[in-house]
Amino acid sequence: MDPIRQITSRTVVLPVADVDTDQIIPARFLTTTSKDGLGKHLFADWRYQASGEPNPGFALNQPQAQGCRVLVADRNFGCGSSREHAPWALLDYGIAVVISSEFADIFRSNSLKNGLLPVLVEQDVLDWLLNNPGVEVSIDIASSTLLLPDGRSVEYPIDDFARYCLLEGVDQLGFLLKHAADINQFEENRSWTP
């Protein structure tokens, strides 16, 4: 993972509640353990018509949505199965932040472990974002704030370890490996054996 300190982007709005992980990345594309290449299948059943052509009515296919790194979704985003491929697909597509008023716990955890930032906001903030698509927002990781274009600064919850990992660009394994020397020293000097 690359360190993430601040993300500034226009928003793309997906005004759909209860988006489950099978809608984010349909099960038929879960044939890989690689994080690469899943972005082309993101929201596949909504992004593409039966012919395989892009669905011109889908939010991510709109010209103004191109290059947006912040997805604003309605409540209960990421519900359903616990597939880690969902945040992988969002990241591979180019989405770095998802803003909602409610995330499924496992999706939120998987997202933070993979460098996708789920920003939890109150319903009034979400309603404003849903009604104002394409605005530029800025998300600061260190201060855990979302800056809206009208000047409002909104704090969002994130645990200290997840914030540290995002700022340092490490996942849980990377964090442990940074302490390999300390772990080895402990193992060599402990007075008991397992």
C-alpha positions as CSV (number, residue, x, y, z in Angstrom):
1,M,0.0,0.0,0.0
2,D,1.1,3.6,-0.6
3,P,0.8,6.1,2.3
4,I,-2.4,8.1,2.2
5,R,-2.4,11.5,3.8
6,Q,-5.0,13.5,1.9
7,I,-7.4,12.8,-0.9
8,T,-9.0,15.6,-2.9
9,S,-11.5,14.7,-5.6
10,R,-14.8,15.3,-7.2
11,T,-17.5,12.9,-6.1
12,V,-19.5,10.4,-8.0
13,V,-22.9,9.6,-6.5
14,L,-24.5,6.2,-6.3
15,P,-27.9,6.9,-4.7
16,V,-28.7,3.3,-3.9
17,A,-29.2,1.9,-0.4
18,D,-28.2,-1.6,0.7
19,V,-25.5,-2.1,-2.0
20,D,-24.2,-5.6,-1.3
21,T,-20.8,-7.0,-2.1
22,D,-22.3,-9.1,-5.0
23,Q,-23.4,-5.9,-6.6
24,I,-20.0,-4.4,-6.1
25,I,-18.2,-7.4,-7.6
26,P,-20.4,-10.3,-8.8
27,A,-19.4,-13.7,-7.6
28,R,-18.5,-15.0,-11.1
29,F,-15.5,-12.7,-11.1
30,L,-14.0,-14.1,-7.9
31,T,-11.7,-16.5,-9.6
32,T,-8.5,-14.7,-8.6
33,T,-6.6,-14.0,-5.4
34,S,-4.9,-11.1,-7.1
35,K,-6.0,-7.6,-6.3
36,D,-5.2,-6.5,-9.9
37,G,-7.7,-6.4,-12.7
38,L,-10.9,-6.5,-10.7
39,G,-11.8,-2.8,-11.5
40,K,-13.1,-3.7,-14.9
41,H,-15.7,-5.9,-13.2
42,L,-16.7,-3.3,-10.6
43,F,-20.5,-3.1,-10.5
44,A,-20.5,-5.2,-13.7
45,D,-24.2,-6.0,-13.6
46,W,-25.0,-2.3,-13.5
47,R,-22.2,-0.9,-15.5
48,Y,-22.7,-3.1,-18.6
49,Q,-25.7,-4.0,-20.7
50,A,-26.4,-7.7,-21.6
51,S,-24.5,-7.0,-24.9
52,G,-21.4,-6.1,-22.9
53,E,-21.7,-2.4,-23.9
54,P,-21.5,0.2,-21.1
55,N,-24.8,1.1,-19.6
56,P,-25.1,4.9,-20.4
57,G,-27.4,5.4,-17.5
58,F,-25.1,4.1,-14.8
59,A,-23.4,6.7,-12.5
60,L,-19.8,5.5,-13.1
61,N,-20.3,5.6,-16.9
62,Q,-21.2,9.4,-16.9
63,P,-18.5,11.6,-18.5
64,Q,-18.4,13.8,-15.3
65,A,-17.7,10.7,-13.2
66,Q,-14.4,9.8,-15.0
67,G,-11.4,10.3,-12.7
68,C,-13.5,10.7,-9.5
69,R,-11.8,9.0,-6.5
70,V,-14.6,9.5,-4.0
71,L,-17.8,7.5,-4.2
72,V,-20.8,8.7,-2.3
73,A,-23.2,5.8,-1.6
74,D,-26.5,5.7,0.2
75,R,-26.8,3.9,3.6
76,N,-25.7,0.3,4.3
77,F,-23.0,0.1,1.7
78,G,-21.0,-3.2,1.5
79,C,-23.6,-5.5,3.1
80,G,-23.9,-9.2,2.1
81,S,-21.0,-11.6,2.0
82,S,-17.6,-10.9,3.4
83,R,-15.7,-11.0,0.1
84,E,-12.4,-9.0,0.3
85,H,-12.6,-8.6,-3.5
86,A,-15.2,-5.8,-3.1
87,P,-12.6,-3.2,-1.8
88,W,-10.0,-4.7,-4.2
89,A,-12.4,-3.9,-7.1
90,L,-13.1,-0.4,-5.9
91,L,-9.4,0.4,-5.4
92,D,-8.4,-1.2,-8.8
93,Y,-11.1,1.0,-10.5
94,G,-9.6,4.1,-8.9
95,I,-12.0,4.7,-6.0
96,A,-10.0,5.7,-2.8
97,V,-12.8,6.8,-0.5
98,V,-16.4,5.7,-0.1
99,I,-18.7,8.0,1.9
100,S,-21.9,6.7,3.5
101,S,-24.0,6.9,6.6
102,E,-23.7,3.2,7.2
103,F,-21.2,0.5,6.2
104,A,-21.3,-3.3,6.8
105,D,-18.8,-4.1,9.5
106,I,-16.8,-6.7,7.5
107,F,-16.7,-4.5,4.4
108,R,-15.5,-1.5,6.5
109,S,-12.8,-3.7,8.1
110,N,-11.7,-5.2,4.7
111,S,-11.6,-1.7,3.2
112,L,-9.3,-0.3,5.9
113,K,-7.0,-3.3,5.7
114,N,-6.5,-2.7,2.0
115,G,-6.2,1.0,1.9
116,L,-9.7,2.0,0.9
117,L,-11.1,4.6,3.3
118,P,-14.7,4.3,4.3
119,V,-15.9,7.7,5.6
120,L,-18.9,7.4,7.9
121,V,-21.0,10.6,8.1
122,E,-24.3,11.6,9.6
123,Q,-27.4,11.3,7.5
124,D,-27.7,15.1,6.9
125,V,-24.2,15.3,5.5
126,L,-24.8,12.3,3.3
127,D,-28.1,13.8,2.1
128,W,-26.3,16.9,1.1
129,L,-23.6,15.0,-0.8
130,L,-26.2,12.8,-2.5
131,N,-28.1,15.9,-3.7
132,N,-24.9,17.7,-4.9
133,P,-23.1,15.2,-7.1
134,G,-19.7,16.1,-8.6
135,V,-18.6,18.5,-5.9
136,E,-14.9,18.6,-4.8
137,V,-14.2,17.3,-1.3
138,S,-11.0,16.8,0.6
139,I,-10.4,14.1,3.1
140,D,-7.5,14.4,5.6
141,I,-6.4,11.2,7.2
142,A,-4.3,12.6,10.1
143,S,-7.1,14.8,11.4
144,S,-10.0,12.4,10.3
145,T,-11.9,15.2,8.6
146,L,-13.9,15.6,5.5
147,L,-13.9,19.1,4.1
148,L,-17.0,20.0,2.1
149,P,-17.0,22.7,-0.6
150,D,-19.2,25.0,1.5
151,G,-16.4,25.1,4.1
152,R,-17.9,22.6,6.6
153,S,-15.4,20.3,8.2
154,V,-16.9,17.0,9.3
155,E,-15.0,14.6,11.5
156,Y,-15.4,10.9,10.8
157,P,-14.5,7.9,13.0
158,I,-11.5,5.8,12.4
159,D,-9.5,3.7,14.9
160,D,-5.9,4.8,15.6
161,F,-4.3,1.6,14.2
162,A,-6.2,1.9,10.9
163,R,-5.3,5.6,10.6
164,Y,-1.6,4.7,11.3
165,C,-1.6,2.0,8.7
166,L,-3.1,4.4,6.1
167,L,-0.6,7.2,6.9
168,E,2.3,4.8,6.8
169,G,1.2,2.8,3.8
170,V,1.3,-0.6,5.6
171,D,-1.2,-3.4,6.2
172,Q,-1.3,-5.5,9.3
173,L,1.4,-7.9,8.0
174,G,3.6,-4.9,7.0
175,F,3.2,-3.5,10.5
176,L,4.3,-6.7,12.0
177,L,7.3,-7.0,9.6
178,K,8.4,-3.5,10.6
179,H,8.9,-5.0,14.1
180,A,10.7,-8.2,13.0
181,A,13.9,-7.3,14.7
182,D,12.1,-6.7,18.0
183,I,10.2,-9.9,17.7
184,N,13.4,-11.9,16.9
185,Q,15.1,-10.3,19.9
186,F,12.2,-11.2,22.2
187,E,12.3,-14.8,20.9
188,E,16.0,-15.1,21.5
189,N,15.9,-13.7,25.0
190,R,12.7,-15.1,26.5
191,S,13.2,-17.3,29.5
192,W,10.5,-19.9,28.7
193,T,9.8,-22.2,25.8
194,P,6.4,-22.9,24.3
